[in-house]
Amino acid sequence: MVQSSISEPGKKKYSGRQLLAALGLILLCFVVYWPLLHAGFIWDDGLWITENPYVQHWSGLWHIWFSAQGAPQYYPLVTTAFLLEYKWFGLIPVGYHLVNIFLQSSNAILLWRILRRLELKGAWVAAAVFAIHPVQVETVGWITEQKNLLSVLLGFSAALYWLKWSDSNAPGETELLKVKQRWKPYSMATAFYALALLAKTDLCVLPAILLLLYWWKSGGITRIVFVGAIPWLIIGFMMAGITIFIENGQAGAHGEAFGFSLAQRFIIAGKDFWFYPLKLLWPHPLMEVYPRWNVDHLSWVDCLFPTTALAIPAILWLLRTKIGRGPFTAAAYYGIAIFPVLGFISFFTMEYSFAADHYQYMACIGVITLVVEGTILLVSLITTGWKNKNPTEAGNDRTRLCKRTTMIGIAAILLAMLGCFTIAQGELYNPSVNIWRNVLEYDPHSWVALGHLGEWQAAHEDPTDALATIKQAEKYGGASNVYVTADLGNLYMRAKGDYRSARFYLLRSLLIQPYQPDIFAELAYCDEKLGDSDQAITDLKLAQALEESGDTQDAIVRRNIVLQLMKRLTSTNPTTSKLMTTEPNFLPR
């Protein structure tokens, strides 16, 4: 990174060259992500869109904004966006994919503008790498991850207005006067930041990032800039608290699977910290679900991950007077941006994996920018001579031409390689079942991939094969997963006509997550087939009550339902596992 003062934005319109640069980013995105237009809905797109009544009717807006039932997480802005898109596209996935590609290209343009404003020499190249790197396929190709795209679009917009507001660092009354005269940029920045949080609360780290950038450019943080960040920090902590509450309640991020010690969480965080930069530098294999690291038995080698993760920024901090503040800033930016998903705070997907490509969507910018700017500096040193104290401004016309040609050539080769890898990765999404087969190629014991493959087989192939696949998912760790157990119940009921086994697995699914009105209805069907009409009527009434009331977070109601389910499950199969015969530790108190 090159240190300099934050430049005055000016009021000039885009030049023809700048317009071409922006169009180039748009073209790159549409070329490399074009295969995704043939992709369908995957994973939990059903929970957010295809099976979510709240995004299919205008009356769902109240639930989206004022209750926790509109979606698996409280991200009302993106859920509202899905409602609007549903009104336009219905259940035709190509429309949603077009929106995602458009948002990705818009984010690339906004990032380019931010990096230009920070006077980075490789601003366009860094934005282009961010736009088309293969690790971004998961975010762009998975419709649900419009959360990432929309929140970062709003976050980048907030950052641009913030930089416009904070571009003057002169102390004293003059500074205060100028800030008062620029209340509009600050207000706009705050509005965009609040909207970004309503799309995804991972953006709660944005004020810390902006303060870091201000320190990098100015060498310090003025009082007025720090005070301006305080309301953002308060809003961010509030929204993050809501997300944590919902993750631990409605999303189910609690219980034995999440009972990590502090030492284990540090190991997880250290491995995560190094996983993402290495995946950026060598994006193979890319998987929808990465294997979950075993942290039950720790060794001294495991301790190297968090130790080095802390040591590298510390060393860069100590060297800042010799090598500049840029390397430390890039490392600190990455650390701040990736912190929410390092595992210190439990989130649902930690049940089966500690890492995912879409987690580093915004954090990867720090690594990409550092590599791009470092490459530019290295080329400058090689072409102008190691002994030159100011190589970026030295040399004759021939040297400058050589340097420019070399940089363009490296950038072209890099973008061409990344583009080919991204196109190939995008091809996996058509049909979408290929992404699960890709996971199983590298991790045959992935119960998540086996479960999704089984669901696809049940819908498109032989239900008997689907049953065998999902039984494998249960064997490899999915026995306590609500979806695996529910799928087993459905398959025993529909494919085998084994209503006793179906009832057993449906009860297990409801024990894990009682709020499943459709599973209660299927349970009633099994009870009726087994001759227990009274219980079938009770189950149907409970399904109707759950569907109408939406009062599923009441701890007392939830506890009573779970205890009743436990009694029924143990009476159905007294030899069931300890998890199912004792009071679960995830039972609300």
matplotlib code that plots the C-alpha trace (Angstrom):
import matplotlib.pyplot as plt

x = [0.0, 1.2, 0.9, -0.4, -3.1, -6.7, -7.4, -10.2, -12.9, -13.8, -17.0, -15.9, -17.9, -16.4, -13.9, -14.1, -11.2, -12.9, -16.1, -14.2, -12.6, -16.0, -17.5, -14.5, -15.3, -19.0, -17.9, -15.5, -18.2, -20.8, -18.3, -16.9, -20.3, -22.4, -22.5, -24.4, -27.4, -28.1, -27.9, -30.9, -31.8, -29.5, -29.1, -31.2, -32.6, -35.8, -35.9, -35.3, -37.3, -38.9, -40.6, -40.9, -44.4, -43.3, -41.4, -44.2, -46.9, -47.0, -48.5, -45.2, -43.5, -44.7, -43.2, -40.0, -39.4, -41.1, -40.7, -38.0, -40.2, -39.6, -36.3, -33.8, -31.9, -33.0, -31.8, -35.0, -33.5, -32.3, -35.5, -37.5, -35.3, -36.2, -39.9, -39.5, -37.5, -40.1, -42.8, -40.6, -39.2, -41.4, -39.6, -37.4, -33.8, -32.2, -33.6, -32.1, -28.7, -28.8, -29.3, -26.4, -24.1, -25.2, -24.5, -21.1, -20.1, -21.5, -19.4, -16.3, -16.8, -17.4, -14.3, -12.3, -13.5, -12.6, -9.1, -8.6, -9.6, -7.0, -4.5, -3.5, -1.7, -3.3, -6.8, -8.4, -6.5, -7.3, -11.0, -10.9, -9.3, -11.9, -14.6, -13.7, -11.6, -12.9, -13.6, -16.4, -18.4, -20.1, -21.3, -22.5, -23.8, -25.7, -28.9, -29.2, -25.8, -27.3, -26.9, -23.1, -23.6, -26.2, -24.7, -21.3, -22.8, -24.3, -21.2, -19.0, -21.4, -21.2, -17.4, -17.3, -19.4, -17.4, -14.1, -15.7, -16.6, -13.3, -10.9, -9.8, -7.6, -6.7, -7.0, -8.9, -11.8, -11.2, -11.6, -14.8, -16.2, -15.5, -17.1, -20.3, -20.4, -20.2, -23.0, -24.7, -21.9, -21.8, -25.6, -25.6, -22.7, -24.7, -27.8, -26.0, -24.2, -27.6, -29.0, -25.9, -26.5, -30.1, -28.8, -26.1, -24.7, -21.1, -20.7, -20.6, -16.8, -17.0, -16.4, -13.2, -12.0, -12.7, -10.8, -7.9, -7.8, -7.9, -5.0, -3.1, -3.5, -3.1, -0.8, -3.4, -7.1, -8.6, -11.1, -14.0, -13.4, -13.3, -16.5, -18.2, -17.5, -19.1, -22.7, -21.7, -20.1, -23.2, -25.5, -23.2, -23.0, -26.8, -27.4, -24.6, -26.3, -29.6, -27.9, -26.1, -29.4, -31.2, -28.2, -28.4, -32.1, -34.0, -30.9, -29.9, -26.3, -26.2, -25.8, -23.1, -21.9, -21.0, -19.6, -16.0, -13.5, -11.7, -8.5, -10.4, -11.9, -8.5, -7.3, -10.3, -9.7, -6.0, -6.7, -9.5, -7.1, -4.6, -7.2, -8.6, -5.4, -4.0, -7.3, -6.9, -3.4, -4.2, -8.0, -8.1, -10.2, -13.1, -15.9, -19.4, -18.6, -15.1, -14.2, -14.6, -11.3, -10.9, -10.2, -11.0, -7.3, -5.0, -1.2, 1.5, 1.3, -2.2, -1.0, 1.1, -1.9, -3.2, 0.3, 1.5, -1.8, -1.1, 2.6, 2.4, 0.4, 2.6, 5.8, 4.3, 3.4, 6.9, 8.3, 5.9, 8.5, 10.8, 8.5, 5.5, 2.1, 0.6, 1.5, 0.2, -3.0, -3.7, -3.1, -5.2, -8.0, -8.1, -8.1, -10.9, -13.1, -12.7, -13.2, -17.0, -16.6, -13.4, -15.5, -15.2, -19.0, -21.0, -22.9, -25.0, -22.7, -20.0, -22.0, -20.4, -17.6, -15.5, -14.8, -16.7, -15.6, -18.3, -17.1, -14.1, -16.1, -15.1, -12.0, -10.2, -9.8, -6.9, -4.9, -5.7, -4.7, -1.5, -0.4, -1.3, 0.5, 3.5, 3.7, 3.7, 6.4, 8.5, 8.2, 9.1, 12.2, 13.3, 12.8, 14.2, 17.1, 17.4, 19.5, 17.1, 15.5, 12.3, 11.8, 8.2, 9.2, 12.6, 13.8, 13.6, 10.7, 12.0, 12.1, 8.6, 7.3, 9.0, 7.5, 4.0, 4.1, 5.3, 2.5, -0.2, 1.1, 1.1, -2.4, -3.7, -2.3, -3.5, -7.0, -7.2, -6.2, -8.6, -11.4, -10.9, -10.9, -14.1, -15.9, -15.0, -16.2, -19.4, -20.1, -20.5, -23.8, -25.6, -27.1, -26.7, -26.3, -22.8, -21.6, -22.4, -20.7, -17.7, -17.6, -17.9, -15.0, -12.7, -14.5, -16.6, -17.7, -19.4, -22.8, -24.0, -23.2, -24.6, -27.8, -28.2, -27.4, -30.0, -32.6, -31.8, -32.0, -35.3, -36.7, -35.0, -33.9, -34.6, -36.0, -34.3, -30.9, -31.8, -32.6, -29.2, -27.4, -29.2, -28.5, -24.9, -25.3, -26.8, -23.9, -21.2, -22.5, -26.0, -27.9, -28.6, -29.3, -32.9, -32.9, -31.2, -33.6, -36.6, -35.5, -35.1, -38.6, -40.0, -38.2, -39.3, -42.8, -43.0, -40.4, -40.8, -44.2, -42.5, -44.6, -43.1, -39.5, -40.8, -42.5, -39.3, -37.2, -39.8, -40.0, -36.2, -36.3, -39.0, -37.0, -34.1, -36.3, -40.0, -41.1, -41.8, -45.6, -45.1, -43.3, -46.0, -48.5, -46.4, -46.2, -50.0, -50.2, -47.9, -49.9, -53.1, -51.5, -50.4, -54.0, -53.5, -56.1, -56.3, -52.6, -52.9, -55.6, -53.4, -50.4, -52.6, -53.9, -50.4, -49.2, -52.0, -51.4, -47.7, -48.4, -50.9, -49.3, -45.7, -45.0, -42.2, -39.5, -41.5, -39.1, -41.9, -44.0, -41.0, -39.8, -43.1, -43.3, -39.8, -40.5, -43.6, -41.7, -39.0, -41.6, -43.1, -39.7, -38.5, -41.8, -41.4, -37.9, -36.5, -33.0, -32.5, -29.3, -28.4, -28.9, -32.5, -33.3, -31.9, -32.9, -30.9, -28.5, -29.9, -33.3, -34.3, -34.2]
y = [0.0, 3.5, 6.1, 9.5, 11.8, 11.2, 13.0, 15.5, 13.8, 16.7, 16.9, 15.8, 13.3, 10.1, 10.5, 8.2, 6.2, 5.7, 4.6, 2.0, 0.8, 0.4, -1.3, -3.6, -4.8, -5.4, -7.3, -9.5, -10.4, -11.3, -13.4, -15.5, -15.9, -16.6, -20.4, -19.5, -18.4, -22.0, -22.9, -23.5, -23.1, -24.8, -25.6, -23.3, -21.2, -23.1, -21.6, -18.1, -18.1, -21.2, -22.5, -19.2, -17.9, -14.6, -13.6, -14.7, -12.4, -8.7, -9.5, -11.1, -7.7, -7.3, -10.6, -9.9, -6.6, -7.1, -10.8, -13.4, -15.7, -14.1, -16.0, -18.2, -15.0, -11.5, -9.8, -7.9, -5.9, -8.8, -10.8, -7.8, -7.9, -11.5, -10.6, -8.0, -10.4, -13.1, -10.7, -10.2, -13.7, -16.1, -19.4, -18.9, -18.9, -17.1, -13.8, -14.1, -15.1, -12.1, -9.9, -11.5, -11.0, -7.4, -6.8, -8.4, -6.1, -3.1, -4.1, -4.3, -0.8, 0.6, -1.1, 0.3, 3.8, 3.3, 2.1, 5.0, 7.4, 5.9, 6.4, 2.8, 2.2, -1.2, -0.1, -1.5, -4.8, -5.4, -4.7, -7.0, -9.9, -9.4, -9.5, -12.7, -14.8, -18.4, -18.2, -15.7, -18.3, -19.5, -16.0, -15.2, -18.6, -19.2, -17.1, -16.9, -15.3, -12.1, -11.3, -10.8, -9.0, -6.5, -5.8, -5.1, -2.9, -0.7, -1.0, 0.2, 3.1, 4.0, 3.9, 6.3, 8.9, 8.4, 9.1, 12.2, 13.3, 12.5, 13.6, 16.7, 15.9, 19.5, 19.9, 22.5, 24.8, 24.8, 21.0, 21.2, 23.9, 21.9, 18.8, 20.8, 21.9, 18.3, 16.9, 15.5, 13.0, 11.8, 11.4, 9.5, 7.3, 6.5, 5.7, 3.3, 1.7, 1.1, -0.4, -2.7, -4.0, -4.8, -6.9, -8.7, -7.8, -9.0, -5.4, -4.3, -4.3, -1.5, 1.5, -0.2, -0.7, 2.9, 4.1, 1.9, 3.3, 6.8, 6.1, 4.5, 7.6, 10.2, 8.7, 9.3, 9.6, 13.0, 13.5, 14.4, 11.3, 9.0, 10.6, 10.2, 6.4, 6.0, 5.9, 3.4, 1.2, 1.3, 0.4, -2.3, -3.9, -3.8, -5.5, -8.1, -8.9, -9.5, -11.9, -13.8, -14.2, -15.5, -17.8, -19.3, -19.6, -19.9, -21.0, -23.6, -22.6, -24.2, -27.5, -30.2, -29.6, -26.0, -26.6, -25.6, -24.5, -21.2, -23.1, -24.9, -21.7, -20.1, -23.1, -22.9, -19.1, -19.6, -22.3, -20.1, -17.1, -19.0, -21.0, -18.1, -16.5, -19.9, -20.6, -17.3, -18.1, -21.7, -22.0, -25.8, -27.6, -25.3, -27.0, -26.0, -27.7, -28.1, -30.9, -29.9, -29.9, -32.2, -30.0, -32.6, -33.6, -30.6, -30.8, -28.2, -28.0, -26.7, -23.9, -22.6, -21.4, -18.8, -17.9, -17.0, -15.4, -12.9, -12.7, -11.6, -8.4, -7.7, -7.9, -5.7, -3.2, -3.1, -2.7, 0.1, 2.8, 0.9, -0.7, 1.7, 1.3, -0.4, -4.0, -3.8, -2.0, -4.8, -7.5, -5.7, -5.1, -8.8, -9.7, -7.2, -8.2, -12.0, -11.8, -12.4, -15.8, -17.0, -19.1, -17.1, -16.6, -19.8, -19.8, -22.6, -24.0, -24.8, -28.0, -29.4, -27.0, -24.1, -22.5, -21.5, -19.5, -16.9, -16.0, -14.2, -12.2, -8.8, -9.9, -11.1, -7.5, -7.0, -9.9, -9.2, -5.5, -6.4, -8.9, -6.5, -3.5, -5.7, -7.0, -3.5, -2.4, -5.5, -4.8, -1.2, -2.2, -4.7, -2.3, 0.9, -0.6, -1.7, 1.3, 3.9, 5.6, 6.5, 3.9, 4.7, 8.1, 7.3, 6.0, 7.1, 6.6, 3.2, 2.0, 3.4, 1.6, -1.6, -1.3, -0.5, -3.4, -5.9, -4.8, -5.1, -8.5, -9.9, -8.5, -9.9, -13.4, -13.4, -12.3, -14.8, -17.7, -16.6, -16.2, -19.8, -21.3, -19.3, -20.4, -24.0, -23.6, -22.1, -25.1, -27.2, -25.5, -27.0, -29.2, -28.1, -31.7, -31.5, -29.3, -32.0, -34.7, -32.4, -32.2, -36.0, -36.4, -34.8, -35.7, -38.9, -38.8, -35.3, -36.0, -32.6, -33.4, -36.9, -35.5, -33.1, -35.7, -38.0, -35.3, -34.8, -38.6, -38.7, -36.0, -37.1, -40.7, -43.9, -43.2, -46.5, -45.1, -41.9, -43.8, -45.5, -42.2, -40.5, -43.4, -42.9, -39.2, -40.4, -42.8, -40.1, -37.6, -36.4, -38.4, -35.2, -33.0, -31.8, -32.2, -35.6, -37.1, -35.5, -36.8, -40.3, -40.1, -38.9, -41.6, -44.5, -43.2, -42.7, -45.1, -48.0, -47.6, -48.3, -45.9, -47.1, -46.3, -43.1, -42.0, -42.7, -40.4, -37.7, -37.6, -37.3, -34.4, -32.7, -33.3, -31.3, -28.5, -28.5, -25.7, -27.8, -27.8, -29.8, -32.6, -32.7, -33.1, -36.0, -37.5, -37.4, -39.3, -42.0, -42.2, -42.7, -45.4, -47.1, -47.0, -44.2, -41.8, -39.8, -39.0, -38.1, -35.5, -34.1, -33.8, -32.1, -29.6, -28.8, -28.3, -25.9, -24.0, -23.7, -22.4, -19.9, -18.6, -18.2, -18.1, -20.7, -18.9, -19.2, -21.2, -22.8, -23.9, -25.2, -27.1, -28.8, -29.8, -31.3, -33.2, -34.7, -35.7, -37.4, -39.5, -40.6, -41.3, -43.5, -45.4, -45.9, -47.3, -47.8, -48.7, -45.4, -43.5, -41.6, -38.3, -39.2, -40.8, -38.1, -34.5, -32.8, -30.1, -27.9, -27.9, -24.2, -23.5]
z = [0.0, -0.8, 2.0, 1.2, 2.3, 1.4, -1.8, -2.3, -4.4, -6.6, -8.6, -12.0, -14.0, -15.1, -17.9, -20.9, -19.6, -16.2, -17.9, -19.9, -16.7, -15.0, -18.1, -18.1, -14.6, -15.5, -18.6, -16.6, -14.1, -16.7, -18.7, -15.8, -14.0, -17.1, -16.4, -13.2, -15.2, -15.8, -12.1, -10.0, -6.3, -3.9, -0.2, 2.0, -0.9, 0.0, 3.5, 2.2, -1.1, -2.7, 0.5, 2.4, 2.3, 3.8, 0.6, -1.6, -0.3, 0.5, 3.9, 4.7, 5.0, 8.6, 9.6, 7.8, 9.6, 13.0, 13.9, 13.7, 11.5, 8.1, 7.5, 9.3, 10.2, 10.9, 7.8, 6.8, 4.0, 2.0, 2.7, 1.4, -1.7, -2.2, -1.9, -4.6, -6.8, -6.2, -7.5, -10.6, -11.3, -9.3, -9.0, -12.1, -10.7, -13.7, -12.5, -9.1, -10.6, -12.8, -9.8, -8.0, -11.0, -11.3, -7.6, -7.8, -10.7, -8.8, -5.8, -7.9, -9.3, -5.8, -4.5, -7.4, -6.6, -2.9, -3.8, -6.2, -3.6, -1.3, -4.1, -4.6, -7.8, -8.5, -7.7, -10.9, -10.9, -7.2, -7.9, -10.9, -8.9, -6.1, -8.8, -10.5, -8.1, -7.9, -4.2, -5.0, -7.0, -3.9, -3.0, -6.5, -7.4, -4.2, -4.3, -0.5, -0.3, -1.8, 1.9, 1.2, -2.0, -0.9, 2.5, 0.9, -1.8, 1.0, 3.1, 0.2, -0.4, 3.3, 3.0, 0.1, 1.9, 5.1, 3.2, 1.7, 5.2, 6.9, 4.1, 6.1, 9.1, 10.0, 13.8, 15.8, 15.0, 11.3, 11.2, 13.3, 11.0, 7.9, 9.4, 10.3, 6.7, 5.5, 7.6, 4.5, 3.6, 7.2, 7.3, 4.0, 5.2, 8.4, 6.5, 4.1, 7.1, 8.9, 5.7, 5.3, 8.8, 7.9, 5.0, 7.0, 10.4, 9.5, 8.4, 12.1, 11.7, 9.1, 11.5, 12.8, 9.3, 8.4, 11.5, 10.5, 6.9, 8.3, 10.6, 7.7, 5.5, 8.2, 10.8, 13.5, 14.3, 15.0, 17.8, 15.5, 13.3, 16.3, 17.8, 14.4, 14.6, 18.0, 16.8, 14.2, 16.8, 18.9, 16.1, 15.0, 18.4, 18.8, 15.4, 16.1, 19.4, 17.7, 15.2, 17.9, 19.8, 16.8, 15.8, 19.3, 19.3, 16.0, 14.0, 16.6, 17.2, 20.7, 22.3, 22.5, 18.9, 19.9, 23.3, 22.5, 25.2, 24.9, 23.9, 21.1, 19.9, 19.6, 17.6, 15.3, 14.9, 14.1, 11.5, 9.9, 9.9, 7.7, 5.7, 3.7, 2.4, 1.4, -0.4, -2.2, -3.3, -4.3, -5.0, -5.3, -4.3, -3.7, -1.9, -0.7, 2.6, 3.9, 6.3, 10.0, 11.8, 14.7, 17.8, 20.4, 20.8, 20.5, 20.0, 20.1, 16.3, 16.5, 18.8, 15.9, 14.0, 16.5, 17.6, 14.1, 13.4, 16.2, 15.6, 11.9, 12.6, 15.6, 13.6, 10.8, 13.5, 14.8, 11.3, 10.3, 10.5, 8.1, 5.6, 6.0, 7.6, 4.5, 5.2, 8.8, 7.6, 5.0, 7.7, 10.3, 7.7, 7.0, 10.7, 11.5, 8.5, 9.1, 12.9, 13.0, 11.4, 13.2, 15.7, 18.9, 18.6, 17.6, 14.4, 13.0, 10.3, 12.9, 13.4, 10.3, 9.1, 10.5, 7.1, 3.9, 0.8, 1.3, 4.8, 3.3, 0.7, 2.2, 4.2, 1.1, -0.1, 2.4, 1.1, -2.6, -2.2, -0.4, -3.1, -6.0, -4.5, -3.5, -7.0, -8.4, -6.0, -6.9, -10.7, -10.1, -8.1, -10.8, -13.7, -12.2, -10.1, -6.5, -5.5, -6.6, -3.5, -5.3, -8.0, -8.9, -10.3, -11.8, -15.1, -18.7, -21.1, -22.1, -18.5, -17.8, -20.9, -19.8, -16.3, -17.6, -20.2, -17.5, -15.1, -17.8, -18.9, -15.3, -14.7, -18.0, -17.3, -13.7, -14.6, -17.5, -15.2, -12.5, -15.0, -16.4, -12.9, -12.0, -15.2, -14.4, -10.8, -12.0, -14.3, -11.1, -10.4, -13.4, -12.2, -8.7, -7.4, -8.9, -6.1, -3.6, -5.7, -5.9, -2.1, -1.8, -4.3, -1.7, 1.5, 1.1, 4.7, 4.5, 5.9, 4.7, 1.1, 1.5, 2.9, 0.0, -2.6, -1.0, -1.2, -4.9, -5.5, -3.8, -6.1, -9.4, -9.1, -7.2, -3.6, -2.5, -3.5, -1.7, 1.5, 1.4, 0.8, 3.7, 5.9, 5.2, 6.1, 9.4, 10.0, 9.4, 11.8, 10.7, 13.3, 15.3, 12.4, 11.9, 8.1, 7.9, 10.4, 8.7, 5.3, 6.7, 8.1, 4.8, 2.8, 5.1, 4.8, 1.1, -0.4, 2.0, 3.6, 6.9, 9.1, 12.4, 11.3, 9.7, 13.0, 14.9, 12.7, 12.5, 16.3, 16.4, 14.0, 16.0, 19.2, 17.7, 16.3, 17.5, 15.2, 12.1, 11.4, 8.2, 10.1, 12.7, 9.8, 8.4, 11.9, 12.1, 8.8, 10.2, 13.5, 11.5, 9.4, 12.6, 14.0, 16.5, 15.3, 18.6, 18.4, 14.8, 15.6, 18.4, 16.1, 13.4, 16.0, 17.2, 13.6, 13.0, 16.3, 15.5, 12.0, 13.1, 16.3, 15.3, 19.1, 18.8, 20.9, 24.1, 26.2, 28.4, 25.4, 23.6, 26.6, 27.1, 23.5, 23.6, 26.8, 25.3, 22.2, 24.3, 26.1, 22.8, 21.3, 24.1, 24.2, 20.5, 20.7, 24.2, 22.8, 21.2, 21.8, 25.0, 23.2, 22.7, 26.0, 28.3, 28.5, 25.6, 26.6, 23.9, 25.6, 26.5, 30.2]

ax = plt.figure().add_subplot(projection="3d")
ax.plot(x, y, z, "-o")
ax.set_aspect("equal")
plt.show()
